Amino acid sequence: MKADNVQTNRFVLDMSAASDTRLQIKQDPQVGLKQAAQQFEGMLLQMMLKSMRDATPQDGLMDSDQTRFFTSILDQQLAQNMASTGSLGFAKLIEEQLGRGLQGADESAVGSALAQLQQAFVQRQAATSAGFLAGVGSIGPMTRGAAADVGDGSSASAQDYVNKVWPHASEAAKSLGVPAHFLVAHSALESGWGKSEIRHADGSPTYNVFGIKAGRNWTGPSVEITTTEYVDGVAQTVREKFRAYASYGEAFQDYANLLGQSPRFSTVLGQQDGTQFARSLQQSGYATDPQYADKLGRIIGGATLRQALAG
């Protein structure tokens, strides 16, 4: 594989591309600059494609959160492949601009500057990989990983969702002794910020934003859907019944009752640390996804929730 075409035929989620560029920066800063500039061109192209997608209606019969998610991965791959050809010339302009700034600098300074430039690509690629893993998990309501901080949802949609559920989260949080934004984050994880909320067959909402199943003791309405469960760490597709509510308020109250009245969730009550709250939920068996606590922790401490709460 040619050094100046490091992205050619590489999968966008291949984290070894980042390692290859870091190594190239150390070995040959000039070639490293070319690679870093090419990666930046891919980022710019992906932003352009995303803007085009956002301007296109996405409410057709074949559209869903899952198709939109994998389309975004396809767009990133397309942008990377386009950048590798150099046909648009963005990378060359970036290379020339940065190259002038690095002329005359010693080797260590060049390597340091390029390492900072390339770190932005590493962060973008890590977020993409996390988003891919979350998206795969989000196919099932009990294993949702739809965290906006890793590529799912816009700040505007997150703000709308927070506005809808905040009063109910605040009320339910009082009985659990935890911060209200923990509950908002948990419901956002399970429902994809409201975009993947479980629905009835006719499309009407169930308001079940916590993915709570309808067990033997549940006497209220329910809906049966296909979901994903993990058995010994392996994902399996199953049919499960989930509770249906008349409002978000009813859903949050039932969530508070479930956690507050069941001994298995005793370690969740009173938690003030977001990471520990997420871990306690997973350890209590709330969901079978082995990455569940990490996904929830990222939302609780992420910029999307923080900005939505501030707005």
C-alpha positions as CSV (number, residue, x, y, z in Angstrom):
1,M,0.0,0.0,0.0
2,K,1.4,3.4,-0.9
3,A,2.2,5.7,2.0
4,D,0.5,8.7,0.4
5,N,-2.7,6.7,-0.2
6,V,-3.0,5.2,3.3
7,Q,-6.8,5.4,3.1
8,T,-7.3,3.6,-0.2
9,N,-9.4,0.4,0.3
10,R,-9.4,0.8,4.1
11,F,-12.6,0.5,6.1
12,V,-13.5,3.7,7.8
13,L,-13.7,1.9,11.2
14,D,-10.2,0.4,10.8
15,M,-8.5,2.0,13.8
16,S,-5.1,0.7,12.5
17,A,-5.2,3.6,10.0
18,A,-4.7,6.0,12.9
19,S,-1.7,3.9,14.2
20,D,-0.2,3.8,10.7
21,T,-0.3,7.5,10.4
22,R,1.2,8.1,13.8
23,L,4.1,5.8,12.9
24,Q,4.5,7.5,9.5
25,I,4.7,10.9,11.2
26,K,7.6,9.7,13.4
27,Q,9.4,8.0,10.5
28,D,8.9,10.7,7.8
29,P,7.2,13.9,8.8
30,Q,6.7,15.0,5.2
31,V,4.8,11.8,4.2
32,G,3.0,12.0,7.5
33,L,1.8,15.5,6.6
34,K,0.5,14.2,3.3
35,Q,-1.5,11.5,5.1
36,A,-2.8,13.8,7.8
37,A,-4.0,16.3,5.1
38,Q,-5.7,13.5,3.2
39,Q,-7.5,12.4,6.3
40,F,-8.7,15.9,6.9
41,E,-10.0,16.1,3.3
42,G,-12.0,13.0,4.1
43,M,-13.5,14.7,7.2
44,L,-14.4,17.8,5.1
45,L,-16.1,15.6,2.4
46,Q,-18.0,13.7,5.0
47,M,-19.3,16.9,6.5
48,M,-20.5,18.0,3.0
49,L,-22.2,14.6,2.4
50,K,-23.9,14.9,5.8
51,S,-25.2,18.4,5.0
52,M,-26.6,17.0,1.7
53,R,-28.3,14.1,3.5
54,D,-29.8,16.5,6.1
55,A,-31.3,18.5,3.3
56,T,-33.0,15.4,1.8
57,P,-36.3,14.1,3.1
58,Q,-35.8,10.9,5.1
59,D,-39.2,9.7,6.0
60,G,-39.9,7.2,3.2
61,L,-41.2,3.7,3.7
62,M,-37.7,2.2,3.7
63,D,-36.2,4.8,6.0
64,S,-35.5,4.1,9.7
65,D,-33.0,5.0,12.4
66,Q,-31.0,1.9,11.4
67,T,-30.9,2.7,7.7
68,R,-29.9,6.3,8.4
69,F,-27.2,5.1,10.7
70,F,-25.6,2.7,8.2
71,T,-26.0,5.3,5.5
72,S,-23.8,7.6,7.5
73,I,-21.2,4.9,7.7
74,L,-21.4,4.5,3.9
75,D,-21.0,8.3,3.5
76,Q,-17.9,8.3,5.7
77,Q,-16.4,5.5,3.7
78,L,-17.2,7.2,0.4
79,A,-15.6,10.4,1.7
80,Q,-12.5,8.6,2.7
81,N,-12.2,6.9,-0.7
82,M,-12.8,10.2,-2.6
83,A,-10.1,11.8,-0.5
84,S,-7.6,9.0,-1.3
85,T,-7.8,9.8,-5.0
86,G,-6.8,13.5,-4.5
87,S,-9.1,14.5,-7.3
88,L,-10.7,17.4,-5.4
89,G,-7.4,18.9,-4.3
90,F,-8.4,19.8,-0.7
91,A,-5.6,17.7,0.8
92,K,-3.0,19.3,-1.4
93,L,-4.1,22.8,-0.3
94,I,-4.0,21.7,3.4
95,E,-0.6,20.1,2.9
96,E,0.8,23.2,1.2
97,Q,-0.6,25.5,3.9
98,L,0.7,23.4,6.8
99,G,3.9,22.7,5.0
100,R,4.8,26.5,4.9
101,G,4.2,26.7,8.6
102,L,6.5,23.8,9.3
103,Q,9.4,24.9,7.1
104,G,12.5,25.5,9.0
105,A,11.2,23.8,12.2
106,D,13.3,21.1,13.7
107,E,12.2,17.5,13.3
108,S,10.7,17.2,16.8
109,A,8.6,20.3,16.3
110,V,7.3,19.0,13.0
111,G,6.4,15.7,14.5
112,S,4.7,17.4,17.4
113,A,2.6,19.6,15.1
114,L,1.6,16.8,12.9
115,A,0.8,14.6,15.8
116,Q,-1.7,17.2,17.0
117,L,-3.2,17.5,13.6
118,Q,-3.5,13.7,13.3
119,Q,-5.1,13.4,16.7
120,A,-8.2,15.1,15.4
121,F,-8.6,12.3,12.9
122,V,-8.0,9.7,15.6
123,Q,-10.8,11.3,17.7
124,R,-13.1,11.4,14.7
125,Q,-12.4,7.7,13.9
126,A,-12.8,6.6,17.5
127,A,-16.1,8.3,17.7
128,T,-17.2,6.7,14.4
129,S,-16.2,3.2,15.8
130,A,-18.0,3.8,19.0
131,G,-21.1,5.0,17.1
132,F,-20.9,1.8,15.0
133,L,-20.9,-0.4,18.1
134,A,-23.7,1.6,19.6
135,G,-25.7,1.5,16.5
136,V,-25.4,-2.3,16.2
137,G,-26.6,-2.5,19.8
138,S,-29.4,-0.1,19.2
139,I,-31.3,-2.5,17.0
140,G,-33.0,-3.9,20.2
141,P,-34.8,-1.7,22.8
142,M,-33.1,-3.4,25.7
143,T,-29.6,-3.0,24.3
144,R,-29.8,0.5,22.8
145,G,-26.6,2.5,22.5
146,A,-27.9,5.4,20.6
147,A,-25.8,8.0,22.2
148,A,-25.8,11.4,20.4
149,D,-22.3,12.1,21.5
150,V,-21.1,9.3,19.2
151,G,-23.0,10.2,16.1
152,D,-26.7,9.7,16.8
153,G,-29.0,12.7,16.8
154,S,-28.4,16.4,16.5
155,S,-28.2,18.9,19.3
156,A,-31.6,20.3,18.2
157,S,-33.3,16.9,18.5
158,A,-31.7,16.3,21.9
159,Q,-32.9,19.6,23.1
160,D,-36.5,18.8,22.0
161,Y,-36.3,15.4,23.7
162,V,-35.0,17.0,27.0
163,N,-37.8,19.5,26.9
164,K,-40.4,16.7,26.7
165,V,-39.1,14.5,29.5
166,W,-37.4,16.8,31.9
167,P,-40.4,17.5,34.2
168,H,-41.1,13.8,34.5
169,A,-37.4,12.9,35.0
170,S,-37.2,15.5,37.8
171,E,-40.2,14.1,39.6
172,A,-39.1,10.4,39.2
173,A,-35.5,11.3,40.3
174,K,-36.7,12.6,43.7
175,S,-37.9,9.2,44.7
176,L,-34.7,7.5,43.6
177,G,-32.3,10.0,45.1
178,V,-30.4,10.5,41.9
179,P,-29.8,13.5,39.7
180,A,-32.6,14.0,37.2
181,H,-30.2,14.2,34.2
182,F,-29.2,10.5,34.9
183,L,-32.8,9.5,34.1
184,V,-32.8,11.7,31.0
185,A,-29.6,10.1,29.8
186,H,-30.9,6.6,30.5
187,S,-34.1,7.2,28.6
188,A,-32.1,8.8,25.8
189,L,-29.9,5.7,25.5
190,E,-32.9,3.3,25.4
191,S,-34.9,5.4,23.0
192,G,-32.3,7.0,20.8
193,W,-33.2,10.5,22.1
194,G,-36.8,9.6,21.4
195,K,-36.2,8.7,17.7
196,S,-36.3,5.0,18.3
197,E,-39.0,4.9,20.9
198,I,-40.9,1.6,20.9
199,R,-44.2,1.9,19.0
200,H,-47.4,0.1,18.5
201,A,-48.1,-1.7,15.2
202,D,-50.1,1.3,14.0
203,G,-47.2,3.6,14.7
204,S,-48.6,5.2,17.8
205,P,-46.2,5.8,20.7
206,T,-45.9,3.5,23.7
207,Y,-43.9,6.1,25.6
208,N,-41.7,3.3,26.8
209,V,-38.4,5.2,26.7
210,F,-36.7,2.8,29.2
211,G,-37.1,-0.4,27.3
212,I,-39.0,-2.0,30.2
213,K,-40.4,-5.5,29.4
214,A,-43.9,-6.7,30.1
215,G,-43.2,-9.6,32.5
216,R,-45.7,-12.1,34.0
217,N,-46.9,-9.6,36.6
218,W,-47.5,-6.8,34.1
219,T,-51.3,-6.3,33.7
220,G,-51.2,-3.2,31.5
221,P,-51.0,-2.8,27.7
222,S,-48.0,-4.2,25.9
223,V,-46.5,-4.5,22.5
224,E,-44.4,-7.3,21.0
225,I,-41.4,-6.5,18.9
226,T,-38.1,-8.0,17.7
227,T,-35.2,-7.0,19.9
228,T,-31.6,-8.0,20.5
229,E,-30.4,-9.8,23.7
230,Y,-26.9,-10.9,24.6
231,V,-26.3,-14.4,25.8
232,D,-22.7,-15.0,27.1
233,G,-21.8,-11.8,25.1
234,V,-23.3,-13.0,21.9
235,A,-26.1,-11.0,20.3
236,Q,-29.3,-12.9,19.5
237,T,-32.5,-11.7,17.9
238,V,-35.7,-12.5,19.9
239,R,-39.3,-11.5,20.1
240,E,-40.2,-9.8,23.4
241,K,-43.2,-8.0,24.9
242,F,-42.7,-4.5,26.2
243,R,-44.8,-2.3,28.4
244,A,-46.9,0.5,26.8
245,Y,-47.9,3.7,28.6
246,A,-50.3,6.5,28.1
247,S,-47.7,9.2,28.6
248,Y,-44.1,10.0,29.4
249,G,-45.1,10.8,32.9
250,E,-46.5,7.3,33.4
251,A,-43.3,5.8,31.9
252,F,-41.0,7.7,34.2
253,Q,-43.1,6.8,37.2
254,D,-43.1,3.1,36.4
255,Y,-39.3,3.3,35.9
256,A,-39.0,4.9,39.4
257,N,-41.2,2.2,40.8
258,L,-39.2,-0.6,39.2
259,L,-35.9,0.6,40.5
260,G,-37.2,1.8,43.9
261,Q,-39.2,-1.3,44.8
262,S,-36.9,-4.1,43.5
263,P,-34.0,-5.2,45.8
264,R,-31.9,-6.0,42.8
265,F,-31.6,-2.3,42.0
266,S,-30.7,-1.2,45.6
267,T,-27.2,-0.2,44.6
268,V,-28.6,2.2,42.0
269,L,-30.5,4.2,44.5
270,G,-28.9,7.4,45.8
271,Q,-26.0,7.3,43.3
272,Q,-24.5,10.7,42.6
273,D,-21.7,9.6,40.3
274,G,-22.8,9.1,36.7
275,T,-20.3,6.4,35.9
276,Q,-21.2,4.4,39.0
277,F,-24.9,4.9,38.3
278,A,-24.4,3.3,34.9
279,R,-22.3,0.5,36.3
280,S,-24.8,-0.3,39.0
281,L,-27.6,-0.5,36.5
282,Q,-25.6,-3.0,34.4
283,Q,-24.5,-5.0,37.4
284,S,-28.1,-5.2,38.6
285,G,-29.0,-6.8,35.3
286,Y,-31.0,-4.0,33.7
287,A,-29.7,-4.9,30.2
288,T,-27.7,-7.8,28.7
289,D,-25.5,-5.6,26.4
290,P,-21.9,-6.0,27.8
291,Q,-21.2,-2.4,26.7
292,Y,-24.3,-0.9,28.3
293,A,-22.6,0.9,31.2
294,D,-20.0,2.5,28.9
295,K,-22.7,3.7,26.5
296,L,-24.8,5.2,29.3
297,G,-21.7,6.8,31.0
298,R,-20.8,8.5,27.7
299,I,-24.2,10.1,27.4
300,I,-24.3,11.2,31.1
301,G,-20.9,12.9,30.8
302,G,-21.2,13.9,27.1
303,A,-21.5,17.3,25.5
304,T,-24.9,16.6,23.8
305,L,-26.7,16.2,27.1
306,R,-24.8,19.0,28.7
307,Q,-25.7,21.4,25.9
308,A,-29.4,20.3,25.8
309,L,-29.7,20.9,29.5
310,A,-28.1,24.3,29.2
311,G,-30.4,25.3,26.3
